[in-house]
């Protein structure tokens, strides 16, 4: 293992209790420890200490930085720009590496060719065994198939320098990793999947979490502006329901306008199409789930709200980023 490349770990955090579990798991992984662990405190107001004692024997290799609530992209940039190791491994504060993680990471890095810019870890999302997963749990489980997710992603530090790291216009934990991966590949580096595995538990969430997640549509608009309409395929990202949401929302807006204009049949048709589209969306989310009264109610209510909110955030992103210069890959 001494021949394996050295690496540093960067963990952005907003002070969630799960950071302790992340550090504890990292300390329990034996074989090839990191040169250092950089915990980047991105709380707007750093109120209270972080649970850094959970790092145990790795505590002497741990240091902290503060970024004051600028978002995960800025926090990761602040972290990797201070490391000296040839590899930087990004972990989210809500993951837990497995006991053999550091040994498998050593194998992943040792097998990386000189043109390999990044090696992704495999994510495993534990789901309930006694019932069907909820919509939120299924969404988190989608990370198992996500490409280049920085929940566990090792980048050659030189590759990060080549592309100047993360684009800090991505202010939330969404699409900033896909953008970085596309720019790293555009710079001539290759990316591949490794053999190490990291556990990503489903964090607790309220019934409105899917509504708040629609803010990510603004980031999709920025991705399209930067990388062109084909970025979905190149980033191996699911296309999502935005076109359907646009249709359903247009019907919701058209129906009352037609009614006011006295075109009752056309208004009724538009209203029916809205109801049909909304119902299809709700059923698509209810059927694979546990179908409890609470889950059904949540899916029904949020399926009404999500389409117009998704379009609103997407339009906001289009307007806000309309002057962002396209990258070469988009031309």
C-alpha positions in Angstrom: 0.0 0.0 0.0 2.9 2.4 0.4 3.2 2.6 -3.4 -0.3 3.9 -3.7 -0.6 7.6 -4.5 -1.1 10.0 -1.6 -4.5 11.7 -1.3 -6.3 14.3 0.8 -10.0 14.2 1.7 -12.2 17.3 1.5 -15.6 17.3 3.2 -17.9 20.3 2.9 -20.4 20.5 5.7 -23.2 22.7 7.0 -22.9 21.2 10.5 -25.3 18.3 10.2 -25.0 15.6 12.9 -24.2 13.0 10.2 -20.7 14.6 9.9 -19.7 12.6 13.0 -20.7 9.3 11.3 -18.8 10.3 8.2 -15.6 11.0 10.2 -16.0 7.9 12.3 -16.3 5.7 9.3 -13.3 7.3 7.6 -11.2 6.7 10.8 -12.3 3.0 10.8 -11.2 2.5 7.2 -7.7 0.9 7.4 -5.0 0.3 4.9 -4.2 3.6 3.2 -5.1 6.7 5.3 -5.3 10.2 3.8 -2.5 12.6 4.1 -5.0 15.0 5.6 -8.7 15.7 6.0 -10.0 19.1 5.3 -13.4 19.8 6.8 -14.9 22.9 5.2 -17.4 24.6 7.5 -19.9 26.3 5.2 -22.4 27.3 7.8 -23.5 30.9 7.4 -23.1 31.4 11.1 -20.7 28.9 12.6 -22.7 28.5 15.8 -21.2 25.8 17.9 -18.4 23.3 17.4 -18.4 20.6 14.8 -18.1 17.0 15.9 -14.5 16.7 14.9 -13.6 14.3 17.7 -15.3 11.6 15.8 -12.2 11.5 13.5 -10.4 9.6 16.3 -6.9 8.5 15.3 -7.1 10.7 12.2 -7.7 13.8 14.3 -4.1 14.9 14.0 -4.5 15.0 10.2 -7.7 17.0 10.3 -8.0 20.8 9.8 -10.9 23.1 9.2 -11.7 26.0 6.9 -14.7 28.4 7.0 -16.6 29.6 3.9 -19.6 31.3 5.5 -22.5 29.7 3.5 -21.3 30.1 0.0 -22.5 26.7 -1.1 -20.8 23.3 -1.6 -19.0 24.2 -4.8 -17.3 27.1 -3.1 -16.6 25.0 0.0 -14.9 22.3 -2.1 -12.9 24.8 -4.0 -11.6 26.3 -0.7 -10.7 22.9 0.5 -8.9 21.4 -2.6 -6.9 24.6 -3.2 -5.1 24.1 0.1 -4.1 20.5 -0.4 -0.7 19.3 -1.6 -1.4 15.6 -2.3 -1.6 14.5 -5.9 -5.2 13.3 -5.4 -8.2 15.1 -3.8 -11.1 12.9 -2.6 -14.4 14.7 -2.1 -16.8 13.1 0.3 -20.2 14.5 1.4 -20.8 14.8 5.1 -23.8 12.4 4.9 -21.9 9.4 3.5 -20.1 6.6 5.4 -17.1 4.8 3.8 -16.9 1.1 4.3 -14.1 -0.5 6.3 -12.1 -1.6 3.2 -12.6 1.8 1.5 -9.1 3.1 1.9 -7.5 -0.1 0.6 -9.8 -0.2 -2.4 -9.2 3.5 -3.0 -5.5 2.8 -3.0 -6.2 0.2 -5.7 -8.3 2.7 -7.7 -5.7 5.4 -7.6 -2.8 3.0 -8.4 -4.7 1.7 -11.4 -5.3 5.2 -12.8 -3.4 6.0 -15.9 -1.6 9.3 -16.4 -4.5 10.7 -18.4 -7.1 9.7 -15.8 -8.4 12.8 -14.1 -10.9 11.3 -11.8 -12.1 8.0 -10.3 -15.6 7.7 -8.9 -16.6 5.6 -5.9 -19.6 3.3 -5.9 -22.5 4.5 -3.8 -24.8 2.2 -2.0 -28.1 3.6 -0.6 -29.7 1.3 2.0 -33.5 1.1 1.6 -36.1 -0.3 4.0 -36.5 -4.1 3.8 -40.0 -4.2 5.3 -41.8 -1.9 2.9 -41.6 -0.1 -0.5 -39.4 3.0 -0.5 -40.9 6.5 -0.4 -40.5 8.9 -3.3 -37.7 10.7 -1.3 -36.0 7.4 -0.6 -36.2 6.3 -4.3 -34.8 9.7 -5.3 -31.8 9.2 -3.0 -31.3 5.7 -4.3 -30.9 7.2 -7.8 -27.4 8.3 -6.6 -26.3 4.7 -7.1 -26.5 5.2 -10.8 -25.3 8.8 -10.9 -22.2 9.6 -12.9 -19.3 11.5 -11.2 -21.2 12.3 -8.0 -18.9 14.1 -5.6 -20.5 12.2 -2.7 -17.4 10.1 -3.2 -15.2 11.3 -6.1 -11.4 11.3 -6.4 -9.9 13.9 -8.7 -6.3 14.3 -9.7 -5.4 17.7 -8.1 -3.7 18.7 -11.4 -7.0 18.1 -13.2 -8.8 20.4 -10.8 -6.1 23.0 -11.4 -6.5 22.7 -15.1 -10.2 23.6 -15.0 -10.0 25.9 -11.9 -12.2 23.6 -9.9 -16.0 23.9 -9.4 -18.1 26.6 -10.9 -19.4 28.5 -7.9 -22.5 29.8 -9.8 -23.9 26.4 -8.8 -25.0 27.4 -5.4 -26.5 24.2 -4.2 -25.6 20.5 -4.2 -26.9 19.9 -7.7 -25.2 19.7 -11.1 -22.0 21.3 -9.8 -20.4 17.8 -10.0 -21.7 17.1 -13.6 -20.4 20.5 -14.7 -17.0 19.8 -13.3 -16.9 16.3 -14.9 -17.7 17.7 -18.3 -15.1 20.4 -18.1 -12.4 17.9 -16.9 -13.2 15.7 -19.9 -13.1 18.7 -22.2 -9.6 19.5 -20.9 -8.4 16.1 -22.1 -8.7 14.0 -18.9 -10.6 10.7 -18.7 -12.9 9.7 -15.9 -13.7 6.2 -14.7 -15.5 4.2 -12.0 -13.5 2.6 -9.2 -14.1 -0.4 -7.0 -14.5 1.2 -3.6 -17.9 1.5 -2.1 -19.4 4.2 0.1 -22.7 4.0 2.0 -25.1 6.9 1.5 -28.0 6.7 4.0 -31.3 8.4 3.2 -31.4 11.5 5.4 -34.6 12.5 7.2 -36.8 14.9 5.2 -40.2 16.5 5.5 -43.0 16.2 3.0 -42.0 19.3 1.1 -38.5 18.2 0.2 -39.5 17.4 -3.4 -40.9 20.9 -3.8 -37.7 22.5 -2.6 -35.7 20.3 -4.9 -37.2 22.1 -7.9 -34.7 24.9 -7.4 -32.3 22.6 -9.3 -34.1 23.4 -12.5 -32.3 26.8 -12.5 -29.0 24.8 -12.5 -30.2 22.8 -15.4 -30.8 26.0 -17.3 -27.2 27.1 -16.5 -25.9 23.6 -17.6 -27.7 24.1 -21.0 -26.3 27.6 -21.4 -22.7 26.4 -20.6 -22.7 22.9 -22.3 -25.4 23.0 -24.9 -28.6 21.0 -25.1 -26.7 17.7 -25.4 -25.2 17.9 -21.9 -27.7 15.4 -20.5 -26.3 12.6 -22.6 -22.6 13.5 -22.1 -23.1 13.9 -18.3 -25.1 10.6 -18.2 -27.8 12.5 -16.4 -31.6 11.5 -16.5 -33.6 14.0 -18.6 -36.3 14.5 -16.1 -39.9 15.7 -16.6 -39.4 19.3 -17.5 -41.0 19.0 -21.0 -44.1 17.4 -19.4 -44.1 19.9 -16.6 -44.1 22.7 -19.2 -47.1 21.2 -21.0 -49.1 20.7 -17.7 -48.3 24.2 -16.6 -49.3 25.7 -19.9 -52.7 23.9 -19.7 -53.2 25.2 -16.1 -52.6 28.8 -17.4 -54.6 28.4 -20.6 -57.8 27.0 -19.1 -58.8 30.2 -17.2 -57.8 32.5 -20.0 -60.0 30.5 -22.4 -62.8 30.5 -19.9 -62.7 34.3 -19.5 -62.7 34.6 -23.3 -66.0 32.6 -23.4 -64.5 29.5 -25.0 -65.9 27.1 -22.6 -65.2 23.9 -24.6 -61.6 24.8 -25.2 -61.2 25.8 -21.5 -62.7 22.5 -20.4 -60.3 20.6 -22.6 -57.3 22.5 -21.3 -58.5 21.8 -17.7 -59.0 18.2 -18.5 -55.5 17.9 -19.9 -54.1 19.6 -16.9 -55.9 17.2 -14.6 -54.9 14.2 -16.7 -51.2 15.3 -16.6 -51.2 16.0 -12.9 -52.9 12.7 -12.2 -50.4 10.8 -14.3 -47.5 12.5 -12.4 -49.0 11.7 -9.0 -49.7 8.0 -9.9 -46.2 7.6 -11.3 -44.9 8.6 -7.9 -47.5 6.8 -5.8 -47.4 3.3 -7.5 -43.9 2.3 -6.6 -44.1 3.7 -3.1 -45.5 2.3 0.2 -48.9 3.8 -0.6 -49.6 4.8 3.0 -52.2 7.6 3.5 -49.5 10.1 4.4 -47.4 9.2 1.3 -50.4 9.3 -1.0 -51.4 12.7 0.4 -47.9 14.1 0.0 -47.6 12.8 -3.6 -51.0 14.2 -4.5 -50.4 17.7 -3.1 -46.8 18.1 -4.3 -47.7 16.7 -7.8 -49.9 19.8 -8.2 -47.3 22.2 -7.0 -44.1 20.8 -8.7 -44.8 21.4 -12.4 -45.4 25.2 -12.3 -42.6 25.6 -9.7 -40.2 23.6 -11.8 -40.9 25.8 -14.8 -40.6 29.0 -12.7 -37.2 28.0 -11.4 -36.1 27.0 -14.9 -37.2 30.3 -16.4 -35.4 32.1 -13.5 -32.2 30.2 -14.4 -32.6 31.1 -18.1 -32.9 34.8 -17.3 -30.3 34.9 -14.6 -27.7 33.1 -16.7 -28.6 34.4 -20.2 -25.2 36.2 -20.5 -23.1 33.2 -19.3 -20.6 32.4 -22.1 -21.0 29.0 -23.6 -18.0 26.6 -23.2 -16.3 25.1 -26.2 -18.2 21.8 -25.8 -21.4 23.7 -26.4 -20.4 25.4 -29.6 
